[in-house]
Amino acid sequence: MKKQSLFCALAATMLLATSCQTDANLGLNGAESLVTINLSTPEIATRTYSDGTMAKNLQYAVYDEAGNLLPNLTVTDATINLKTNVELQLTTGNKFTLVFWADAESAPYEVDFAAKTMTVNYDGVVSNREDLDAFYRDTTFTVTGRMNVDIDLYRPFAQLNIGTSDLTATTNAGYTVTHAAVTTDTYKTFNFITRTVSDPVEVTYAMNRIVRDAQPAEVFPVAGYDYVAMNYVLMTNDKAVNDYVTLTYTNGSVEKTRTFTAIPLQRNYRTNIFGQLFTSDVDVNVEIIPTYFKHDYDNPSNETDAVVAEVGALKAAIEAATDGAVINVLNGTYDVNSLDIKNKNITLLSNGATIKGMVYLNNSNVKFKGFTFTNPEAKLTTPANAGDLVDQKVNGMKPVVGVYTATTVAFENCVFDLSGDVVYGFSSYASTNATFENCYFNCFEKRPIATNGANTVVNGCSFDNQYHYSLRLFENNQELQTVVYTNNTITGSNSKGEFEGINISKKGGNAVVLGNFTIKGNTDGLKYRHHKNVTMDANCEYDTDIANFAFESEQ
């Protein structure tokens, strides 16, 4: 494949072991900041397939906010070996879009950064070529100062695998399959910025030796089946159903075919077709699995309203956010002391950023995705109504995340680190709708969740070394609550020797009736305890083998 060299005078490339570093600088008016991009390709392998090591050639381009290519920052002959660092001098305060592409030297891909596209040349393409694996990523951000950005590259392809369990049987019957070809519909062109495909075409990945005979041998993704064919197919971002996939195979003299219909394919996913393909007309299975998928791929940075990389920019973006805004928080540790979110309806996205200090929510609707929260020094906020009883109570609880006034909040794929002087992971004395999905609480014998909420959902979460309960419902709420506590796991130990899923704390006053209460699918042996003057109505559901409700005073 033809590669074009475009270097500016200050660009240099250096390969060190399994990583390399490329520097490119551009003299622009105004203050400049060093932006370091840490690139990595995923390492997902069945022996050599999909291990990412074939894509050693790296190309990248930089565009200004108007979408104009900056040719002095275009590099087409850099290298990558699973990881690399790219350093750029970019103007502070300006917005840029970066596009990255990595492939093998022998791959039939033509990159045109001016057109913002990659085009596949299918002439002579054959089946079972691992060197057709390739990776891309585009990202858009505003330079706020010196930045360090982690970026994972993704495949624009679906991986189409075909496997069978009867290779030996067909050989014993006198027909030894040696080569295979695959025909299906795909596309020629991929747009880096819109992430769309165009120029549909039927392609035959021509005859090549079957994968089982490769050295080293490949392992089919489904146990009990041998590889026949593997191909990378350029596909749409959303799942599409191809009308057909045709497998043509031969013993060297006689060709045979097998056509599979209505086959789902999706970018960055694997589709596996498997069964007794050579000796049975009916034994065929098809599955599509997100083996390559990562949760942040759903929310690329160029679909957000702001991208931030340091504390000041984070607080400013939240303050300036309009209704429904989405803020992408790049990886790193944000020592916020306190992060006050008041009167906002926003979403904050990350893929591992750590917020250190107390997060304070006030009359807001906030979704957090992919964050780690920690407050080891138990830093507290000083809200405007600091003398209010609720403020005093929540501050006194020393939480990582605290709610002061009516708020709706959701946490997805988040980590709560309760090390240090904090007492609670999440606490609320105000009426709160709180949802925790697939979160991990490292409790250090602290209290992970305590809420006075009207609606609470805890699903798919893990609690390690908690103080005897994972969810506590506060005593001063006398309204009906909808509580869903499902598919959670408690591990580790604590000094109290108790493990409770839910603790309903109500020690006096008017009786409380809890309705719409669900406890199902959790780790065996959990206790669910509620206290005097608390009853549950007929709408409640729970697993009878693990539900242990005891009426008692608080321990």
C-alpha positions as a printed NumPy array, in Angstrom:
array([[  0.   ,   0.   ,   0.   ],
       [  1.29 ,   3.426,  -0.913],
       [  2.159,   5.583,   2.078],
       [  2.819,   9.311,   1.766],
       [  5.363,  10.951,   4.076],
       [  4.389,  14.333,   5.51 ],
       [  6.631,  15.541,   8.314],
       [  7.239,  19.026,   9.609],
       [ 10.733,  19.982,  10.699],
       [ 10.084,  19.339,  14.358],
       [  8.469,  15.894,  13.971],
       [ 10.344,  12.813,  15.169],
       [  9.484,   9.185,  15.676],
       [ 11.001,   6.859,  18.235],
       [ 10.141,   3.222,  18.902],
       [ 10.802,   1.885,  22.404],
       [ 10.05 ,  -1.79 ,  23.095],
       [  6.27 ,  -2.144,  22.73 ],
       [  5.551,   1.575,  22.605],
       [  6.668,   4.489,  20.493],
       [  6.435,   8.249,  20.698],
       [  5.765,  10.701,  17.899],
       [  6.242,  14.452,  18.385],
       [  4.675,  17.013,  16.055],
       [  4.68 ,  20.759,  16.705],
       [  2.969,  23.596,  14.883],
       [  3.787,  27.255,  15.409],
       [  0.461,  29.059,  15.931],
       [ -0.407,  32.517,  17.174],
       [ -1.191,  32.757,  20.896],
       [ -0.21 ,  30.583,  23.815],
       [  0.414,  26.927,  23.068],
       [  0.026,  23.886,  25.281],
       [  1.536,  20.435,  25.063],
       [ -1.149,  17.825,  24.403],
       [ -0.028,  14.22 ,  24.866],
       [ -2.248,  11.576,  23.288],
       [ -1.788,   8.065,  24.715],
       [ -3.044,   5.636,  22.06 ],
       [ -3.697,   1.941,  22.507],
       [ -5.201,  -0.84 ,  20.425],
       [ -7.284,  -3.512,  22.194],
       [ -5.654,  -6.82 ,  22.99 ],
       [ -8.387,  -9.413,  22.473],
       [ -7.053, -12.61 ,  21.064],
       [ -7.667, -16.214,  20.114],
       [ -3.988, -16.941,  19.696],
       [ -2.929, -14.487,  16.961],
       [ -6.366, -13.39 ,  15.73 ],
       [ -7.393,  -9.951,  16.964],
       [ -4.288,  -9.396,  19.076],
       [ -3.724,  -6.013,  17.416],
       [ -0.068,  -6.616,  16.611],
       [ -0.453,  -6.59 ,  12.816],
       [ -1.481,  -2.906,  12.759],
       [  1.938,  -1.305,  13.126],
       [  1.537,   1.635,  10.718],
       [ -0.008,   4.737,  12.283],
       [ -1.404,   7.771,  10.452],
       [ -3.07 ,  10.768,  12.039],
       [ -4.417,  14.199,  11.134],
       [ -5.495,  17.343,  13.001],
       [ -8.412,  19.599,  11.984],
       [ -9.358,  23.02 ,  13.296],
       [-12.815,  23.865,  14.66 ],
       [-14.092,  24.649,  11.166],
       [-13.006,  21.201,   9.949],
       [-10.   ,  22.385,   7.951],
       [ -7.087,  19.974,   7.73 ],
       [ -3.834,  21.269,   9.252],
       [ -1.334,  19.715,   6.831],
       [  1.745,  20.452,   8.928],
       [  0.324,  18.171,  11.601],
       [ -0.561,  15.331,   9.229],
       [  1.673,  12.289,   9.746],
       [  1.306,   9.18 ,   7.604],
       [  4.357,   7.056,   8.451],
       [  4.45 ,   6.833,  12.239],
       [  4.483,   3.473,  14.009],
       [  2.523,   1.777,  16.775],
       [  2.955,  -1.537,  18.56 ],
       [ -0.188,  -1.839,  20.697],
       [  0.597,   1.509,  22.34 ],
       [  2.108,   4.848,  21.385],
       [  2.285,   8.452,  22.505],
       [  1.678,  11.402,  20.175],
       [  2.709,  14.863,  21.391],
       [  1.219,  17.992,  19.802],
       [  1.675,  21.703,  20.44 ],
       [ -1.835,  23.182,  20.079],
       [ -3.236,  26.639,  20.758],
       [ -4.838,  26.987,  24.179],
       [ -8.547,  27.792,  24.012],
       [ -9.007,  26.407,  20.489],
       [-11.027,  23.329,  19.568],
       [ -9.425,  20.588,  17.46 ],
       [-10.462,  17.262,  15.971],
       [ -7.906,  14.461,  15.767],
       [ -8.241,  11.387,  13.543],
       [ -6.103,   8.259,  13.958],
       [ -5.771,   5.223,  11.692],
       [ -3.565,   2.139,  12.266],
       [ -3.155,  -0.793,   9.867],
       [ -0.679,  -3.303,   8.48 ],
       [  1.717,  -2.323,   5.701],
       [  0.125,  -4.916,   3.404],
       [ -3.479,  -3.872,   4.1  ],
       [ -5.512,  -2.6  ,   1.089],
       [ -6.675,   0.615,   2.749],
       [ -6.275,   4.091,   1.237],
       [ -6.547,   6.963,   3.716],
       [ -7.49 ,  10.424,   2.431],
       [ -7.368,  12.878,   5.328],
       [ -8.445,  15.76 ,   3.096],
       [-11.674,  13.889,   2.314],
       [-11.738,  12.447,   5.856],
       [-12.23 ,   8.934,   4.484],
       [-10.712,   5.482,   4.238],
       [-11.413,   3.393,   1.128],
       [-10.934,  -0.376,   0.782],
       [ -9.424,  -1.783,  -2.419],
       [-10.956,  -5.267,  -2.647],
       [ -8.958,  -6.319,  -5.715],
       [ -7.252,  -9.588,  -4.909],
       [ -8.479,  -9.735,  -1.305],
       [ -8.505, -13.293,   0.096],
       [-10.141, -14.925,   3.098],
       [ -8.518, -15.522,   6.474],
       [ -6.136, -12.542,   6.404],
       [ -5.321, -11.206,   9.842],
       [ -3.383,  -8.351,   8.23 ],
       [ -6.737,  -6.824,   7.226],
       [ -7.292,  -5.899,  10.881],
       [ -7.166,  -2.124,  11.426],
       [ -8.134,   0.529,  13.978],
       [ -9.385,   4.104,  14.029],
       [-10.584,   6.852,  16.343],
       [-11.665,  10.456,  16.061],
       [-11.855,  12.778,  19.033],
       [-12.717,  16.452,  19.456],
       [-11.703,  18.625,  22.407],
       [-10.842,  22.162,  23.469],
       [ -7.276,  22.704,  24.636],
       [ -7.491,  24.021,  28.206],
       [ -3.793,  23.833,  29.003],
       [ -1.275,  21.034,  29.24 ],
       [ -3.305,  17.877,  28.67 ],
       [ -2.791,  14.142,  28.806],
       [ -5.468,  12.251,  26.875],
       [ -5.982,   8.47 ,  26.802],
       [ -7.593,   7.173,  23.598],
       [ -8.51 ,   3.595,  22.701],
       [ -8.619,   2.759,  19.005],
       [-11.521,   0.7  ,  17.647],
       [-12.136,  -1.544,  14.653],
       [-14.391,  -0.188,  11.894],
       [-15.096,  -3.813,  10.997],
       [-17.255,  -6.662,  12.09 ],
       [-15.303,  -9.872,  12.513],
       [-17.133, -12.684,  10.699],
       [-16.149, -16.148,  11.937],
       [-17.302, -19.472,  10.486],
       [-16.657, -22.714,  12.382],
       [-17.695, -26.34 ,  12.176],
       [-17.612, -29.448,  14.344],
       [-17.397, -31.999,  11.53 ],
       [-14.07 , -31.409,   9.787],
       [-12.823, -34.813,  10.942],
       [-16.086, -36.526,  10.018],
       [-16.084, -35.16 ,   6.494],
       [-12.438, -36.185,   6.097],
       [-13.315, -39.727,   7.229],
       [-16.061, -39.7  ,   4.611],
       [-13.481, -39.028,   1.894],
       [-13.764, -35.258,   1.422],
       [-11.023, -33.215,   3.13 ],
       [-11.763, -29.485,   3.197],
       [ -8.561, -27.554,   2.518],
       [ -9.577, -24.082,   1.298],
       [-12.535, -21.741,   1.788],
       [-13.898, -18.45 ,   0.433],
       [-16.643, -16.152,   1.785],
       [-19.023, -13.863,  -0.102],
       [-21.224, -11.19 ,   1.489],
       [-22.296,  -7.55 ,   1.217],
       [-20.094,  -4.836,   2.654],
       [-18.935,  -1.272,   1.89 ],
       [-15.945,   0.423,   0.283],
       [-15.728,   3.745,   2.13 ],
       [-15.639,   4.809,   5.779],
       [-15.917,   8.44 ,   6.926],
       [-13.812,   9.173,  10.007],
       [-15.862,  12.152,  11.208],
       [-19.438,  10.997,  10.611],
       [-18.513,   7.337,  11.23 ],
       [-20.724,   6.334,   8.338],
       [-20.058,   3.858,   5.535],
       [-20.888,   4.261,   1.841],
       [-20.434,   2.633,  -1.551],
       [-22.082,  -0.761,  -0.871],
       [-20.564,  -3.686,  -2.716],
       [-20.698,  -7.499,  -2.817],
       [-17.275,  -8.889,  -2.019],
       [-15.821, -12.363,  -2.294],
       [-12.938, -12.962,   0.069],
       [-11.214, -15.417,  -2.255],
       [-10.042, -18.965,  -1.587],
       [ -7.41 , -19.398,   1.065],
       [ -6.283, -22.292,   3.237],
       [ -8.804, -22.934,   5.998],
       [ -7.976, -21.428,   9.345],
       [ -7.685, -24.743,  11.175],
       [ -4.584, -25.5  ,   9.164],
       [ -2.935, -22.178,  10.03 ],
       [  0.256, -22.144,  12.085],
       [ -0.048, -21.441,  14.904],
       [ -3.556, -22.862,  14.939],
       [ -6.41 , -20.502,  15.753],
       [ -9.055, -21.269,  18.378],
       [-12.66 , -20.686,  17.348],
       [-14.548, -18.343,  19.746],
       [-17.104, -21.102,  20.53 ],
       [-15.732, -24.22 ,  22.223],
       [-16.04 , -27.493,  20.307],
       [-15.754, -25.982,  16.824],
       [-12.875, -25.667,  14.37 ],
       [-12.208, -22.496,  12.415],
       [-13.025, -22.591,   8.709],
       [-12.941, -18.89 ,   7.83 ],
       [-12.388, -15.469,   9.403],
       [-12.848, -12.102,   7.695],
       [-13.031,  -8.431,   8.641],
       [-16.126,  -6.832,   7.074],
       [-16.601,  -3.046,   6.919],
       [-20.005,  -2.418,   8.527],
       [-22.361,   0.155,  10.021],
       [-22.198,   1.355,  13.616],
       [-25.647,  -0.1  ,  14.317],
       [-26.478,  -3.743,  13.816],
       [-27.46 ,  -4.612,  10.24 ],
       [-28.746,  -7.894,   8.862],
       [-27.007,  -9.101,   5.719],
       [-29.284, -11.072,   3.424],
       [-26.709, -13.803,   3.008],
       [-23.215, -15.052,   3.732],
       [-22.013, -17.725,   1.289],
       [-19.24 , -20.141,   2.22 ],
       [-17.49 , -21.828,  -0.714],
       [-15.129, -24.646,   0.16 ],
       [-13.086, -27.249,  -1.67 ],
       [-10.947, -30.342,  -1.232],
       [ -8.71 , -29.11 ,  -4.033],
       [-10.762, -30.484,  -6.884],
       [-14.489, -30.29 ,  -6.067],
       [-16.07 , -27.032,  -4.858],
       [-19.193, -26.935,  -2.697],
       [-21.196, -24.047,  -1.236],
       [-23.275, -23.328,   1.842],
       [-25.376, -20.145,   2.153],
       [-26.511, -18.689,   5.469],
       [-29.305, -16.121,   5.436],
       [-30.245, -13.13 ,   7.625],
       [-26.82 , -12.773,   9.272],
       [-26.402,  -9.91 ,  11.796],
       [-23.212,  -7.857,  11.489],
       [-22.107,  -4.772,  13.414],
       [-19.001,  -2.642,  13.595],
       [-16.624,  -3.633,  16.394],
       [-18.631,  -6.816,  17.119],
       [-18.031, -10.467,  16.316],
       [-20.527, -12.622,  14.43 ],
       [-20.013, -16.368,  14.806],
       [-21.642, -18.884,  12.426],
       [-21.107, -22.435,  13.606],
       [-22.56 , -25.95 ,  13.497],
       [-22.133, -29.209,  11.569],
       [-21.721, -27.245,   8.389],
       [-20.438, -29.994,   6.063],
       [-22.573, -32.977,   7.089],
       [-25.887, -31.423,   8.232],
       [-28.308, -29.089,   6.479],
       [-30.055, -27.993,   9.67 ],
       [-27.417, -27.671,  12.394],
       [-26.48 , -23.966,  12.14 ],
       [-26.098, -21.438,  14.976],
       [-25.582, -17.694,  14.615],
       [-24.604, -15.286,  17.398],
       [-23.436, -11.689,  17.501],
       [-21.376, -10.718,  20.528],
       [-19.745,  -7.431,  21.642],
       [-16.3  ,  -8.957,  22.196],
       [-14.555,  -5.792,  21.044],
       [-17.059,  -3.354,  22.472],
       [-16.196,  -0.788,  25.176],
       [-18.793,   1.263,  27.012],
       [-17.303,   4.636,  26.116],
       [-17.759,   3.923,  22.41 ],
       [-21.446,   4.842,  22.876],
       [-20.491,   8.358,  23.847],
       [-17.61 ,   9.671,  21.723],
       [-16.264,  13.027,  22.743],
       [-17.35 ,  14.813,  19.569],
       [-20.993,  14.19 ,  20.501],
       [-20.661,  16.137,  23.746],
       [-21.132,  19.8  ,  24.588],
       [-17.784,  20.154,  26.377],
       [-14.578,  18.165,  26.889],
       [-12.509,  18.908,  29.98 ],
       [ -9.138,  17.766,  31.23 ],
       [ -8.508,  19.672,  34.493],
       [-10.378,  20.81 ,  37.618],
       [-10.948,  24.424,  36.647],
       [-12.344,  23.475,  33.265],
       [-14.608,  20.845,  34.853],
       [-16.154,  23.307,  37.3  ],
       [-16.493,  25.966,  34.622],
       [-18.18 ,  23.541,  32.219],
       [-20.695,  22.517,  34.882],
       [-21.407,  26.139,  35.778],
       [-21.944,  27.071,  32.126],
       [-23.901,  23.946,  31.183],
       [-27.309,  24.448,  29.643],
       [-30.26 ,  22.108,  30.14 ],
       [-29.441,  18.587,  28.91 ],
       [-25.732,  19.277,  28.348],
       [-23.25 ,  16.386,  28.08 ],
       [-19.732,  16.88 ,  29.465],
       [-16.929,  14.472,  28.581],
       [-14.313,  14.297,  31.355],
       [-10.978,  12.97 ,  30.114],
       [ -9.031,  10.462,  32.186],
       [ -7.058,  11.766,  35.135],
       [ -7.496,  12.679,  38.804],
       [ -9.558,  15.806,  39.537],
       [ -8.817,  17.074,  43.059],
       [-11.968,  19.154,  43.355],
       [-12.011,  19.69 ,  47.159],
       [-15.785,  20.029,  46.673],
       [-17.705,  19.812,  43.414],
       [-21.012,  21.661,  43.766],
       [-23.712,  20.897,  41.182],
       [-26.796,  23.051,  41.692],
       [-29.915,  23.519,  39.529],
       [-28.472,  21.486,  36.643],
       [-29.794,  18.827,  34.273],
       [-26.576,  17.344,  32.864],
       [-24.697,  14.153,  32.007],
       [-21.022,  13.652,  32.849],
       [-19.19 ,  10.925,  30.929],
       [-15.778,   9.389,  31.448],
       [-13.859,   6.172,  31.   ],
       [-12.106,   6.131,  34.357],
       [-11.589,   9.709,  35.576],
       [-11.268,  10.046,  39.367],
       [-13.075,  12.815,  41.237],
       [-11.302,  13.392,  44.548],
       [-13.241,  15.337,  47.151],
       [-16.91 ,  15.715,  47.996],
       [-19.546,  15.908,  45.255],
       [-22.504,  18.054,  46.366],
       [-25.85 ,  17.763,  44.529],
       [-28.565,  20.363,  44.979],
       [-31.904,  20.452,  43.144],
       [-30.44 ,  18.773,  40.057],
       [-30.813,  15.893,  37.629],
       [-27.359,  14.408,  37.049],
       [-26.052,  11.232,  35.413],
       [-22.492,  10.031,  36.027],
       [-20.988,   7.333,  33.811],
       [-17.562,   5.713,  34.166],
       [-16.17 ,   7.671,  37.162],
       [-14.288,   6.784,  40.333],
       [-15.327,   8.807,  43.391],
       [-13.089,   9.158,  46.438],
       [-12.847,  11.569,  49.356],
       [-10.104,  10.182,  51.63 ],
       [ -9.662,  13.421,  53.582],
       [-13.439,  13.763,  54.07 ],
       [-13.445,  17.234,  52.542],
       [-16.832,  18.913,  52.899],
       [-18.737,  21.514,  50.977],
       [-19.895,  24.874,  52.347],
       [-23.244,  25.517,  50.678],
       [-25.016,  28.856,  50.873],
       [-27.413,  27.614,  53.541],
       [-24.681,  26.073,  55.645],
       [-26.594,  26.647,  58.879],
       [-29.514,  24.538,  57.713],
       [-30.134,  21.317,  59.652],
       [-30.019,  19.203,  56.497],
       [-26.668,  20.682,  55.51 ],
       [-25.302,  19.977,  58.961],
       [-26.513,  16.388,  58.857],
       [-25.134,  15.588,  55.422],
       [-21.79 ,  17.253,  56.124],
       [-21.688,  15.429,  59.438],
       [-22.05 ,  12.139,  57.587],
       [-18.794,  12.819,  55.698],
       [-19.904,  11.385,  52.337],
       [-18.164,  11.009,  49.013],
       [-21.367,  12.134,  47.248],
       [-24.041,  14.031,  49.193],
       [-27.514,  15.328,  48.319],
       [-28.961,  18.391,  50.054],
       [-32.207,  19.144,  48.228],
       [-34.555,  17.171,  45.993],
       [-32.412,  15.596,  43.281],
       [-32.443,  12.828,  40.696],
       [-29.08 ,  11.14 ,  40.206],
       [-27.876,   8.063,  38.319],
       [-24.512,   6.302,  38.507],
       [-23.507,   3.809,  35.804],
       [-20.263,   1.799,  35.767],
       [-18.875,   3.899,  38.612],
       [-16.51 ,   3.061,  41.474],
       [-16.931,   4.379,  45.021],
       [-13.665,   4.292,  46.999],
       [-14.473,   4.744,  50.704],
       [-10.892,   4.729,  51.965],
       [ -9.707,   7.365,  54.428],
       [-11.903,   9.448,  56.729],
       [-15.221,   9.323,  54.862],
       [-18.192,   7.602,  56.496],
       [-20.641,   7.201,  53.6  ],
       [-20.259,   6.588,  49.895],
       [-23.589,   8.188,  48.968],
       [-25.888,   9.929,  51.447],
       [-29.063,  11.958,  51.159],
       [-31.388,  13.536,  53.692],
       [-33.487,  15.115,  50.955],
       [-36.067,  13.35 ,  48.831],
       [-33.937,  11.702,  46.167],
       [-34.403,   9.464,  43.157],
       [-31.151,   7.499,  43.03 ],
       [-30.066,   4.774,  40.611],
       [-26.893,   2.696,  40.823],
       [-26.212,   0.406,  37.847],
       [-23.167,  -1.907,  37.663],
       [-21.219,   0.041,  40.272],
       [-18.458,  -1.198,  42.587],
       [-18.179,  -0.084,  46.212],
       [-14.839,  -0.648,  47.967],
       [-16.201,   0.06 ,  51.416],
       [-13.321,  -0.299,  53.913],
       [-16.04 ,  -1.125,  56.501],
       [-17.899,   2.101,  55.695],
       [-21.538,   2.621,  54.697],
       [-21.934,   2.549,  50.903],
       [-25.472,   3.922,  50.309],
       [-27.826,   5.727,  52.692],
       [-30.805,   7.568,  51.293],
       [-34.039,   9.227,  52.234],
       [-35.128,   8.728,  48.669],
       [-38.584,   8.231,  47.298],
       [-37.188,   5.897,  44.621],
       [-34.018,   3.858,  44.844],
       [-32.639,   1.336,  42.334],
       [-29.516,  -0.711,  43.054],
       [-28.841,  -3.237,  40.287],
       [-25.81 ,  -5.309,  39.329],
       [-23.575,  -3.721,  41.972],
       [-20.766,  -5.24 ,  44.051],
       [-20.039,  -4.338,  47.668],
       [-16.714,  -5.268,  49.254],
       [-16.065,  -5.092,  53.022],
       [-19.113,  -2.995,  53.825],
       [-20.371,  -1.847,  57.208],
       [-23.117,  -4.366,  57.725],
       [-25.628,  -3.052,  55.13 ],
       [-25.205,  -2.056,  51.501],
       [-28.367,   0.083,  51.327],
       [-29.952,   1.985,  54.213],
       [-33.297,   3.757,  53.972],
       [-33.409,   6.639,  56.451],
       [-35.746,   6.861,  59.394],
       [-37.322,  10.264,  58.729],
       [-39.016,   9.434,  55.438],
       [-42.607,   8.374,  56.079],
       [-43.729,   8.305,  52.449],
       [-44.115,   5.241,  50.247],
       [-40.842,   4.281,  48.612],
       [-40.179,   2.326,  45.432],
       [-37.077,   0.271,  46.075],
       [-35.52 ,  -2.148,  43.588],
       [-32.518,  -4.121,  44.824],
       [-31.522,  -6.774,  42.283],
       [-28.544,  -8.84 ,  41.125],
       [-26.107,  -7.441,  43.693],
       [-23.151,  -9.172,  45.335],
       [-21.575,  -8.703,  48.753],
       [-18.061, -10.023,  49.419],
       [-15.283,  -9.608,  51.954],
       [-15.7  ,  -9.27 ,  55.705],
       [-16.199,  -6.67 ,  58.393],
       [-15.615,  -6.378,  62.125],
       [-19.369,  -6.623,  62.854],
       [-19.571,  -9.941,  61.059],
       [-22.872,  -8.924,  59.437],
       [-23.877,  -8.668,  55.812],
       [-27.193,  -7.07 ,  55.026],
       [-28.59 ,  -6.08 ,  51.684],
       [-31.099,  -3.52 ,  52.946],
       [-31.473,  -1.861,  56.325],
       [-34.742,   0.056,  56.779],
       [-34.173,   2.402,  59.673],
       [-37.417,   3.551,  61.358],
       [-37.317,   3.709,  65.127],
       [-40.523,   5.427,  66.111],
       [-43.288,   7.797,  65.175],
       [-45.915,   6.94 ,  62.629],
       [-45.923,   3.549,  60.986],
       [-44.354,   3.334,  57.515],
       [-45.71 ,   1.151,  54.736],
       [-43.194,   0.322,  52.031],
       [-44.687,  -0.504,  48.641],
       [-43.308,  -1.486,  45.235],
       [-40.399,  -3.166,  46.94 ],
       [-38.313,  -5.65 ,  44.898],
       [-35.453,  -7.805,  46.164],
       [-34.464, -10.486,  43.684],
       [-31.511, -12.317,  42.202],
       [-28.93 , -11.377,  44.82 ],
       [-26.123, -13.291,  46.49 ],
       [-27.359, -16.114,  48.722],
       [-27.245, -15.47 ,  52.442],
       [-27.929, -11.744,  52.413],
       [-30.124, -10.324,  55.16 ],
       [-32.852,  -7.768,  54.574],
       [-33.811,  -6.155,  57.856],
       [-36.41 ,  -3.604,  58.728],
       [-37.413,  -2.148,  62.058],
       [-40.406,  -1.507,  64.264],
       [-43.426,   0.281,  62.828],
       [-42.491,  -0.747,  59.286],
       [-44.665,  -3.016,  57.163],
       [-44.568,  -4.077,  53.536],
       [-47.621,  -4.104,  51.306],
       [-48.783,  -6.672,  48.779],
       [-46.835,  -5.146,  45.91 ],
       [-43.53 ,  -6.303,  47.317],
       [-41.526,  -9.064,  45.647],
       [-38.502, -10.977,  46.867],
       [-36.739, -14.301,  46.454],
       [-38.145, -16.584,  49.135],
       [-34.896, -18.507,  49.496],
       [-32.873, -15.443,  50.48 ],
       [-35.411, -13.059,  52.038],
       [-34.795, -12.8  ,  55.787],
       [-36.903, -10.028,  57.283],
       [-36.584,  -9.462,  61.016],
       [-38.564,  -6.889,  62.974],
       [-36.127,  -5.481,  65.495],
       [-34.59 ,  -2.327,  66.853],
       [-31.455,  -1.003,  65.222],
       [-28.295,  -2.714,  66.412]])
